Each structure stands twice: as C-alpha cells, then as structure tokens.
Amino acid sequence: MTTTEQQHDPEDRDDVYGNGETLQEVVSRFSRRRVLGGAAAAAVAAAVNPFTGLTRAAAEPVGQGLGPGPAGPDSGSLGFEPVPPSTADGLFLSPGHVGNVLIAWGDPIFAGVPAKDPRTLTPGDQEQRFGYNNDYVAFIPLPYQDAERRGLLWVNHEYTDAQNMFPGYDPEAPSLTFEQVLVELHAHGGSIVEVERVGPGWRPVLGGRYNRRITANTPMEITGPAAGHPWLQTNDDPTGRRVFGTLNNCAGGLTPWGTVLTCEENFNGYFGNLSAVEDPVLAASYRRYGLSDAGAGYQWPWHVHRFNLGIEPNEPNRHGWVVEIDPLDPSSTPKKRTALGRFKHEGAAVAISRAGKACVYSGDDERFDYAYKFISERSFDPGNKATGRDILESGTLHVAKFNDDGSGEWIPVVHTDPRLSGTFGSQAEVLIRTREAADLLGATKMDRPEDFQRDAATGRVYLALTNNTNRGKEGSPGPDAANPRPANAYGHIIEITELFADPGELGFTWEIFMLCGPEGDPSRKFGSVDPATVGDIANPDNLTFDSYGNLWITTDGQPGSLEQNDTLQACPTTGPDRGRVKRFLTAPKGAEVTGPCFTPANTTLFVAIQHPGENGTLAEPESRWPDYVNGFPRPALWWVTKPEGNPRVGS
C-alpha cells in the first residue's frame, strides 16, 4: 500500500451498468433461499473454517526514548487503554504493553552475516538481509513447538524508496547505478524468518533452517489457466511458465493447508516505454492497468531489459498475480496462481466453504475498481492438508455487484459469459485482462477496495475501502449505495453476509459497517453506536480479527485526511459497542501501519511499520525512527506483548 490514492486513466472510468441480472431476478433468487441466522450460522462457520491464523491485537506507547502518551477515553468492551492522536516521530502503544524492533531493513536473516549500515549494501548484501518497506505479516507455528514462544514469520517487502536508501540520491534528477537497481530488486519480495520469545520480547533466530529471502529475481512457476499463454511468453522464457521474482507485495493471507499467499499490487510502476508496445489490444490493456512510458519513478527499465516494454512487451502480464509459497520448504518454488486473476491484489483472505471449496477474497486497490472472490474447483479436506496442494490452480473467479437494496451477488468472471466471449478469446485472456472483463460484467466500481477479512465465528466478511476523492468529479462515477460519499477522503468498511454464512455461496446481503472521518463529521457511521461518541479514524486498509471476535483496522493516509499519524485501531463487530473503535497504536511520522498479526493465543502482536519519513531524504530526513541515533529512518517489524498480569495482548 502507499499513501497516495491509486488511479487509472479517466477514459477507463466509465461505468458499465445493467448487463447482469435484473434487480428483480436477484431479489427473487434471494427469496427462494433461507439464510441461516444467529447461532446456527456461527456453528456452520466455525465447523467449516479450519483457518486458525486470525488473531488478536493491542499495544502501548513505547518508542526509543518515548514513554507512554496520555490516555484517551475508554471505549467499552475492549480492555486496553487507548492512546490519543499523534503527530510525533515515535511509535506509541497502549499502556500496560511493551514493544520493540524485532528486525529492520538491512538486518541479517542468516547466521554469519555481519551487521552493516544498510545505506552501503551491495546487491549480494541485500539478498541476505531483511528487505525494504515491510507490509503483510503472517505467523506460522512450527511443528512440535510452543506457538506462543517460537514460530516463523513471513513478511512482505512491498516497494523501495531510493531517496531514503541511497546517500546523494536526488529525486529531482534521479540517477541510480545498475548496482543500486539490483539492490532495489533484492529489497523487494519477502522474508521468512524464524523467531523466538526471550523474556518479554522476541528476536530472530539467524540459524533458523527455514530462513529465506524471496526477491524480484527469485525463479517462480506460473500455474493455472494463463500459464503458457503467448501473452506471458518472453525472450527469456518462451514457455510462458517461468518468471523471475515477485513485485510490490502488499497484503496476503494464510491457507489452512499451511502456505502463504502474497499479493502483487502496484506492479505497473516498474515498467517503462509503453509507447513501444505495438499490439493495440496489449497497449490498451496496459493503460487500463496504469502502465506508462515513464513508470512510477523506478529506473529499472533503463538498467534491466525485462522492465523495458520495447524489449519485453509481455513481461507486465507475468505480474499482478497472487503468489503461493510454502514457508516450511526452503527448496520449494513459489507459484503464481493465475486462476485468481490479474489485478492490483490487496490481500488474499482464505475460507473453506461447506462443500470444502477454498475461497479467496481479494480487492483491486484502485479507484473505481472491484472486489473479487475465487472459489476452487476441488475440495479441501482439513484432515488431510495434502488436499490443499495446488488447489488454487483451478476454479472460478467472481466479481462483486452491490445492489442498492442491500443485496448483492458474486458474478462469475468466465469466458463462456456472452458478455465476454465476443471480446476475449479464452479464459486465459479473461484472467490476464481481469479488469477489462469485470468492466463488461456490470460489477460495482469501488472506492479503492483493499483488505478483506472473514470472521470465522459469524461468517461475516469485511471489506476495507481506503478512499476515493475522484468519486463524483466530472467524468467519473458518482456516489452509489455501496460507495455513498462524493470526494470520499476518509474511506469506509462494508460488512457482507453471505447466504447460509457460507463462502461458497454467490448471493449475499451487505451494509455499510463504518463510514470513517474526523470526530464531529455528521456523515460518519460506526456499527450501531452513536458516531458522536467515537474518535477520529480514516483511510482503513489492513484488517484482521482477534480470537475474541474484535476487528482490528490499520489506516493508510491519515496525515493527509486528518493531519494525524496513521494508526492501528480496534472495535467489536457485535454487541452494544459494535463499531466503537479504540486507538491503541500510533505510527511514527510519515509511516503507515501494516500487517498486524498475532500468535494463536493472542499473547504477542507483530506489526509492520512501513515508510517512516517517506517524504524526506537521507540528507534531510523527516523521521529518525526507529533508532534515532543514526539519524535516518528504517522500515521495521515490531513485537508487542504484556510483560505481566493477563498475558493476552489487548486485554
């Protein structure tokens, strides 16, 4: 994720309505079915969803020389003491908790690798060290180990920031060397690090047998319907089945069979020289995905030929997928799962349907783009994790339509649909050009759909929509029921209730769970509580649940929308305090809070702090977090625990 709103060309913003079922047909189909309610729905959800990675959060004001901040008002059923808004260059946690850096950009992840100033890394150095701008975090318990004291962490490395990495870099006249570009390539991808608890805190196990770096140069396999398609073939890979690396890894998900899903989001910015693409269909598709001649400031196209569209016009089609990685097999080859579609994936929340199908929810993080759900062809048996192997290789992708009456449907994105068969030659083409297919299906254009999370206890699904200040502008779609605000600067969260509380169903009802904004804004909504009693929150991004059913929300963009640092907040989704958020962590200056992740019993929270001081440079830093002594910012992963008393974080 980035704090800048994502957008595509104005010509791609036209609405396409009226091509799906009529409203009457949808309502009629709903009336023929009976939705399970209350305890029955919860029992179904609990019985069919073996996913145990959903956990709980909380925090306390600690931050290299900074003590606890003043406490804010209590919010009710969540036990931690909230913290006030902040604009300071420090990380503040809820009182009663302690935290510190677990690992930061440039730190070694292998035994025998010496400490080194990250501003002086070579490509070989970076390949053995924690990457840049940590985002999604997943905790994976180890076999025969106490999961509250030892496990693996998968951490995404979304993107690099040359002006805060390389001394002397001038953003006004960018000029990276080939070696610096290679450092950036190796700072992308992800890290697998074994970690252990020592006393109240945690540390990396540098000799861990599973430790591994995945980078933008790691060989990967392309699987599923699009594998081998001519649009995926390049000079380096004429088969269209092998690709180097993964790019712009934002959020992700854990699977019940033990793998990690990492999502490629803003891949478009790494490529340049769009005008050299001769195929008009391909060129139009690339414009729909935001590619351009200059890219997004990266200089890779002028140093590495596969990012120059004049040399490798098909390379962008090999990115924008969900990548599956086995963290317990360091020799395994990551796999790009094309059946899940190609777009700017934000998150991959996994649930198992009543029929055993693997269902994956994912947002396309762009203004006026869509929300998706994939349903596997084969079934998963939770008693036999081997049945999850390659289950994501085949199935059906669906896109969401939110009707004005509060009903909705997941529309299959399939080549056999007559709305698509005249434009696309195969299912592979549909999946490579997913956005264009969804345009033709009448899906609802959303306000930057980001993370999805499903509450295993209730079966309800939550979708974060970060913002969209273009909604209602001339030439752009206006407000609708699911995106009710023009010039939406603050974002909102939608709550989806699928038929029978079953992720395998295609019908659902929905409501606005939270309309964010500053305290006192009359347009706000927070579950069932009076919005006047709720503090500031804006730009929801990552979501997760604790094991007690509370929803935890990170923000991305509050410095611009609220003139406050970004936060991690939490609220119940049921009961009298449904929707009442409490702020328990505030980020350092310029930073975004990402990837909150908890150990199974909620005794530890891991949280990633991304791009501290993002608008500064090494010469003129806007943040000195986390160590302050060296005077330059470093993205870092934090642990948070309670040192005494109730060990559960957030209580």
GUSE-16762 format. One record per residue (C-alpha): y, x, z. Coordinates in steps of 0.02 Angstrom, whole numbers, padded with zeros to 5 digits, always signed. Layout:
! GUSE-16762
YXZ;...
***
This chain:
! GUSE-16762
+00000+00000+00000;+00179+00050-00022;+00337-00023+00049;+00406-00058-00124;+00363-00228-00198;+00240-00213-00342;+00288-00292-00506;+00243-00302-00689;+00346-00337-00844;+00445-00501-00847;+00355-00555-01005;+00193-00558-00907;+00258-00678-00775;+00240-00841-00872;+00142-00974-00779;-00014-01046-00856;-00049-01216-00781;-00154-01367-00824;-00303-01279-00903;-00427-01307-00761;-00498-01463-00683;-00377-01603-00652;-00319-01635-00476;-00415-01798-00477;-00576-01709-00527;-00556-01584-00386;-00522-01719-00256;-00668-01821-00321;-00783-01672-00309;-00724-01641-00131;-00757-01822-00082;-00939-01806-00136;-00967-01667-00010;-00963-01663+00177;-00882-01515+00264;-00966-01458+00424;-00847-01461+00569;-00819-01383+00739;-00970-01305+00824;-01085-01340+00675;-00976-01240+00557;-00962-01098+00682;-01150-01095+00705;-01178-01083+00517;-01051-00942+00501;-01124-00844+00645;-01301-00867+00583;-01270-00811+00404;-01147-00669+00428;-01228-00510+00497;-01070-00409+00466;-01025-00326+00631;-00879-00217+00578;-00747-00346+00629;-00674-00289+00793;-00528-00299+00912;-00363-00209+00938;-00215-00170+01055;-00103-00025+01107;+00026+00072+01218;+00189+00168+01197;+00141+00349+01180;+00209+00471+01054;+00225+00656+01082;+00360+00660+01214;+00399+00474+01209;+00347+00366+01356;+00316+00180+01366;+00453+00071+01296;+00519-00083+01384;+00400-00230+01383;+00433-00390+01286;+00387-00568+01337;+00205-00616+01362;+00127-00725+01227;-00013-00808+01324;-00198-00788+01288;-00196-00607+01228;-00195-00496+01381;-00094-00345+01329;+00090-00323+01369;+00194-00325+01208;+00323-00196+01157;+00496-00230+01084;+00552-00191+00906;+00591-00009+00870;+00692+00096+00751;+00649+00261+00838;+00546+00404+00767;+00399+00377+00883;+00241+00276+00900;+00248+00150+01044;+00092+00068+01118;+00068-00075+01240;+00073-00015+01423;-00095+00021+01501;-00162+00105+01344;-00163+00287+01292;-00172+00364+01119;-00151+00521+01017;-00183+00601+00850;-00366+00612+00801;-00339+00701+00635;-00190+00727+00520;-00155+00781+00341;-00217+00959+00313;-00331+00968+00466;-00505+01040+00432;-00654+00922+00425;-00787+01059+00409;-00842+01195+00529;-00774+01368+00494;-00619+01307+00402;-00468+01384+00487;-00311+01291+00537;-00172+01311+00410;+00004+01248+00379;-00026+01100+00260;+00132+01144+00163;+00042+01301+00100;-00126+01226+00047;-00215+01281-00110;-00325+01158-00206;-00478+01236-00125;-00400+01218+00046;-00358+01034+00022;-00535+00994-00036;-00599+01045+00137;-00466+00955+00237;-00406+00782+00281;-00310+00706+00136;-00138+00629+00125;-00074+00455+00170;-00224+00386+00264;-00246+00199+00239;-00404+00093+00264;-00516+00149+00408;-00697+00099+00439;-00801+00143+00592;-00987+00166+00555;-01106+00178+00704;-01233+00319+00693;-01420+00287+00717;-01479+00310+00897;-01302+00345+00959;-01187+00252+01079;-01064+00174+00958;-00927+00173+01090;-00938+00362+01103;-00992+00428+00934;-00990+00375+00752;-00922+00404+00578;-00751+00362+00512;-00716+00328+00330;-00530+00346+00293;-00443+00308+00127;-00310+00428+00059;-00201+00317-00046;-00067+00425-00128;+00033+00585-00113;+00218+00618-00085;+00270+00783-00163;+00440+00787-00079;+00357+00788+00092;+00215+00904+00042;+00287+01050-00058;+00434+01158+00000;+00576+01163-00125;+00520+01009-00222;+00670+00918-00295;+00638+00732-00328;+00792+00727-00439;+00719+00861-00554;+00531+00854-00522;+00432+01007-00574;+00259+01030-00499;+00148+01175-00546;-00029+01148-00608;-00094+01210-00439;+00014+01086-00344;-00051+00944-00454;-00228+00998-00410;-00181+00993-00225;-00123+00813-00252;-00286+00769-00341;-00386+00837-00195;-00275+00749-00067;-00324+00579-00141;-00487+00484-00115;-00559+00477+00059;-00634+00572+00206;-00795+00545+00302;-00780+00623+00475;-00898+00616+00623;-00801+00582+00784;-00845+00583+00968;-00762+00523+01127;-00717+00656+01254;-00638+00590+01414;-00513+00453+01371;-00489+00515+01193;-00579+00560+01032;-00599+00715+00925;-00676+00757+00756;-00848+00840+00752;-00816+00977+00625;-01000+01021+00612;-01050+00840+00578;-01190+00831+00450;-01109+00680+00364;-00933+00751+00346;-00874+00740+00167;-00719+00736+00057;-00709+00617-00090;-00565+00661-00208;-00489+00618-00376;-00609+00746-00451;-00773+00688-00370;-00903+00634-00500;-00940+00448-00492;-01050+00322-00582;-00986+00167-00671;-01104+00020-00648;-01113-00163-00693;-01066-00264-00848;-00924-00150-00907;-01023+00013-00893;-01038+00098-01062;-00912-00015-01149;-00813+00076-01287;-00651+00048-01190;-00723+00157-01050;-00780+00299-01163;-00679+00461-01169;-00694+00635-01243;-00757+00698-01075;-00877+00551-01055;-00935+00475-01219;-01060+00368-01122;-00927+00271-01028;-01035+00283-00872;-00971+00437-00780;-00795+00462-00713;-00704+00591-00609;-00631+00527-00449;-00551+00376-00369;-00364+00342-00363;-00241+00254-00249;-00370+00197-00123;-00285+00065-00019;-00389-00054+00088;-00576-00085+00083;-00723-00158+00177;-00890-00126+00259;-01051-00204+00194;-01193-00273+00302;-01310-00150+00216;-01212-00001+00280;-01099+00056+00138;-00910+00070+00123;-00807-00017-00011;-00646+00074-00054;-00519-00009-00168;-00417+00066-00310;-00245-00012-00307;-00092+00058-00398;-00188+00166-00521;-00061+00133-00659;+00067+00257-00592;-00038+00411-00627;-00040+00391-00816;+00095+00428-00944;+00134+00421-01130;+00095+00237-01156;+00185+00233-01323;+00047+00346-01394;-00084+00207-01374;-00117+00141-01549;-00233-00005-01511;-00115-00155-01488;-00238-00250-01377;-00259-00100-01263;-00071-00065-01260;-00032-00245-01213;-00165-00242-01077;-00092-00081-01006;+00081-00159-00999;+00006-00306-00904;-00060-00179-00777;+00107-00089-00763;+00074+00071-00861;+00221+00156-00946;+00275+00315-01035;+00340+00399-00878;+00217+00335-00747;+00274+00321-00566;+00341+00497-00538;+00174+00588-00541;+00169+00737-00658;-00018+00732-00686;-00008+00678-00870;+00080+00841-00914;-00047+00952-00825;-00215+00860-00833;-00261+00791-01003;-00359+00639-00944;-00199+00562-00875;-00107+00580-01041;-00135+00422-01143;-00100+00517-01303;-00258+00620-01270;-00369+00498-01174;-00310+00320-01210;-00461+00241-01123;-00450+00333-00956;-00349+00198-00864;-00490+00073-00894;-00600+00183-00785;-00489+00150-00634;-00438-00007-00541;-00612-00047-00475;-00699-00063-00307;-00799+00094-00266;-00956+00088-00158;-01001+00241-00053;-01148+00275+00062;-01073+00367+00213;-01245+00413+00282;-01300+00505+00124;-01184+00653+00088;-01277+00687-00076;-01254+00510-00144;-01146+00473-00296;-01007+00346-00271;-01019+00195-00386;-00879+00095-00466;-00935-00088-00464;-00863-00166-00622;-00937-00339-00585;-00798-00359-00455;-00662-00349-00588;-00523-00227-00628;-00354-00253-00548;-00249-00180-00407;-00378-00213-00272;-00315-00234-00095;-00464-00249+00018;-00645-00299-00004;-00698-00413+00139;-00885-00447+00134;-00976-00603+00197;-01151-00669+00168;-01174-00847+00107;-01301-00972+00173;-01407-00930+00020;-01395-00744+00058;-01270-00702-00079;-01150-00559-00049;-00971-00625-00064;-00824-00506-00080;-00642-00563-00061;-00503-00459-00138;-00318-00480-00177;-00224-00409-00326;-00071-00331-00246;+00063-00377-00371;+00199-00507-00376;+00132-00664-00464;-00047-00604-00469;-00206-00678-00399;-00335-00692-00261;-00519-00665-00304;-00695-00688-00236;-00854-00610-00307;-01025-00690-00274;-01179-00585-00306;-01322-00639-00418;-01456-00575-00299;-01478-00617-00115;-01468-00502+00035;-01596-00505+00175;-01516-00445+00338;-01689-00396+00400;-01708-00277+00253;-01550-00180+00216;-01630-00106+00060;-01600-00275-00023;-01414-00232-00023;-01441-00082-00136;-01346-00114-00298;-01325-00299-00254;-01143-00284-00313;-01198-00232-00486;-01214-00411-00548;-01138-00578-00503;-00989-00689-00541;-00806-00654-00508;-00695-00803-00463;-00506-00826-00452;-00418-00945-00333;-00322-01102-00376;-00223-01178-00232;-00183-01361-00267;-00028-01444-00198;-00129-01570-00097;-00208-01434+00011;-00370-01424-00087;-00423-01275-00190;-00560-01201-00295;-00633-01035-00346;-00635-01033-00537;-00772-00927-00619;-00698-00787-00725;-00833-00788-00859;-00835-00756-01045;-00926-00920-01079;-00774-01020-01021;-00697-01088-01182;-00525-01037-01119;-00583-00855-01125;-00713-00845-01263;-00584-00850-01401;-00487-00703-01328;-00622-00591-01256;-00773-00526-01349;-00888-00506-01198;-00899-00517-01009;-00864-00330-01004;-00696-00360-01088;-00657-00501-00966;-00688-00385-00819;-00590-00239-00892;-00442-00356-00925;-00464-00467-00772;-00280-00506-00751;-00264-00572-00928;-00419-00679-00905;-00351-00753-00744;-00187-00792-00833;-00283-00907-00951;-00381-00996-00814;-00234-01078-00726;-00254-00981-00564;-00113-00986-00437;+00014-00845-00452;+00036-00775-00277;+00164-00676-00177;+00075-00507-00178;-00099-00552-00114;-00157-00409-00005;-00292-00406+00127;-00423-00542+00154;-00521-00561+00316;-00651-00690+00363;-00675-00745+00543;-00864-00739+00570;-00851-00863+00715;-00761-01004+00624;-00794-00963+00441;-00608-00974+00402;-00536-00846+00281;-00361-00772+00298;-00257-00701+00156;-00101-00595+00185;+00041-00613+00059;+00168-00475+00087;+00324-00532-00006;+00397-00581-00175;+00586-00577-00191;+00569-00619-00377;+00499-00793-00347;+00623-00920-00413;+00726-00795-00510;+00769-00838-00689;+00616-00811-00799;+00496-00807-00652;+00391-00944-00572;+00473-01046-00437;+00401-01096-00268;+00240-01195-00255;+00140-01264-00109;+00045-01102-00077;+00200-00993-00103;+00337-01107-00036;+00485-00989-00022;+00602-00933-00159;+00651-00750-00146;+00512-00726-00018;+00567-00570+00077;+00458-00597+00231;+00286-00647+00168;+00156-00766+00240;-00028-00791+00281;-00140-00927+00210;-00291-00997+00302;-00437-01052+00191;-00577-01167+00250;-00721-01162+00127;-00844-01306+00109;-00980-01301+00241;-00896-01143+00311;-00998-01057+00175;-00926-00911+00075;-01045-00956-00066;-00955-01121-00098;-00820-01140-00232;-00719-01280-00152;-00601-01259-00005;-00453-01330+00087;-00306-01223+00138;-00145-01221+00238;-00002-01103+00274;-00053-01020+00438;+00101-00913+00457;+00271-00906+00371;+00346-00743+00433;+00526-00694+00463;+00657-00648+00594;+00669-00744+00755;+00782-00894+00731;+00743-00918+00546;+00716-01107+00530;+00592-01088+00386;+00461-00999+00493;+00290-01068+00541;+00163-00995+00663;-00001-01090+00676;+00025-01233+00798;+00159-01157+00910;+00347-01180+00907;+00415-01042+00793;+00567-01029+00904;+00455-00954+01039;+00388-00816+00925;+00470-00646+00897;+00504-00555+00734;+00364-00517+00610;+00374-00491+00422;+00276-00424+00274;+00095-00448+00331;-00025-00327+00250;-00190-00271+00330;-00288-00398+00432;-00435-00381+00549;-00520-00482+00686;-00570-00425+00858;-00735-00482+00931;-00643-00617+01031;-00577-00706+00877;-00397-00642+00878;-00315-00597+00713;-00230-00426+00702;-00093-00400+00574;-00010-00242+00510;+00158-00251+00423;+00225-00157+00273;+00409-00172+00235;+00498-00222+00395;+00626-00080+00382;+00692-00169+00227;+00669-00350+00278;+00705-00344+00466;+00786-00172+00488;+00645-00131+00610;+00500-00011+00603;+00333-00080+00546;+00209-00144+00675;+00034-00198+00723;+00034-00372+00798;-00099-00497+00854;-00122-00683+00881;-00257-00811+00919;-00311-00924+00775;-00373-01065+00888;-00315-01146+01049;-00141-01181+01117;-00074-01011+01065;-00138-01022+00886;-00020-00917+00781;+00083-00845+00926;+00097-00660+00882;+00121-00516+01004;+00184-00346+00954;+00081-00206+01030;+00117-00057+00920;+00272+00002+00827;+00265+00140+00696;+00373+00296+00682;+00524+00296+00569;+00483+00263+00387;+00297+00239+00421;+00179+00097+00384;+00037+00044+00499;-00129+00030+00407;-00317+00011+00428;-00337-00049+00608;-00519-00026+00654;-00616-00047+00816;-00778+00011+00891;-00902-00133+00910;-00864-00167+01094;-00676-00151+01068;-00659+00000+01185;-00568+00102+01052;-00443+00061+00916;-00418+00178+00768;-00258+00154+00669;-00185+00249+00521;-00001+00293+00514;+00049+00314+00332;+00203+00395+00252;+00310+00434+00406;+00485+00481+00346;+00442+00426+00169;+00621+00432+00105;+00655+00608+00168;+00608+00781+00107;+00542+00938+00189;+00718+01009+00182;+00795+00851+00254;+00656+00758+00346;+00682+00578+00401;+00540+00592+00526;+00462+00733+00625;+00312+00632+00683;+00181+00668+00748;+00208+00841+00823;+00399+00859+00813;+00387+01047+00846;+00357+01097+00664;+00492+00979+00604;+00405+00890+00459;+00306+00727+00451;+00117+00713+00429;+00017+00555+00397;-00113+00544+00537;-00252+00442+00612;-00232+00387+00793;-00353+00333+00928;-00306+00209+01065;-00406+00174+01224;-00385+00112+01402;-00412+00255+01524;-00458+00150+01673;-00492-00028+01728;-00554-00150+01596;-00612-00037+01454;-00578-00165+01318;-00426-00121+01213;-00302-00264+01208;-00353-00346+01371;
***
